[in-house]
Amino acid sequence: MYLVAIRLLLLAKEGWLDIDKDLVAASATPLVLTILEEGESYGYAILKRVRELSNGEMEWTDGMLYPLLHRLH
């Protein structure tokens, strides 16, 4: 599942897909949930895992992740 989300986010980043900001944010939610299925985690570890899964292509910031985690809480 997370590979699909990562690929869509990368295509949007590269300009291949015209996805608005809200949809990009919404597609990040399943990715985070999938990472959390692997086990409990915290913000920095999730950011690191996203970077690993995307082979360094996606660099999320605290400003993107923490509001998402807050909405999930």
C-alpha positions in Angstrom: 0.0 0.0 0.0 2.7 2.5 0.9 4.5 2.0 -2.4 1.4 3.1 -4.3 1.0 6.2 -2.0 4.7 7.0 -2.4 4.6 6.7 -6.2 1.6 9.0 -6.5 3.2 11.6 -4.2 6.4 11.4 -6.3 4.5 11.8 -9.6 2.8 14.9 -8.2 6.1 16.3 -7.0 7.7 15.7 -10.4 4.8 17.5 -12.1 3.4 14.4 -13.9 0.2 14.6 -12.0 -1.8 17.7 -11.3 -2.8 17.0 -7.7 -3.9 19.8 -5.4 -2.3 20.3 -2.0 -5.3 18.8 -0.1 -5.1 15.6 -2.1 -1.4 15.3 -1.5 -2.0 15.7 2.2 -4.8 13.2 2.2 -2.6 10.6 0.4 0.0 11.0 3.1 -2.5 9.6 5.7 -2.6 6.0 4.3 1.2 6.0 4.1 1.6 7.1 7.7 -1.0 4.5 8.8 0.8 1.8 6.9 4.1 2.7 8.6 2.4 2.7 12.0 1.1 -0.9 11.2 4.7 -1.9 11.3 4.8 -1.0 15.0 4.6 2.0 17.3 6.7 4.9 16.2 7.3 8.6 16.7 7.6 11.6 14.5 11.3 11.5 13.6 11.2 7.8 12.9 8.2 8.2 10.6 10.0 11.0 8.7 13.0 8.7 8.4 10.9 5.7 7.2 9.2 7.9 4.5 12.6 8.9 3.3 13.8 5.3 3.3 10.7 4.0 1.4 11.0 6.7 -1.2 14.8 6.2 -1.7 15.4 9.7 -0.5 12.9 11.3 -2.9 10.4 12.5 -0.3 11.6 14.8 2.4 8.7 15.5 4.7 8.9 18.2 7.3 7.6 18.3 10.9 5.2 20.9 9.7 3.6 18.3 7.4 3.7 15.3 9.6 2.6 16.6 13.0 -0.7 18.1 11.9 -1.5 14.8 10.2 -0.7 12.9 13.4 -2.8 15.3 15.4 -5.8 14.7 13.0 -5.3 11.0 13.4 -5.2 11.2 17.2 
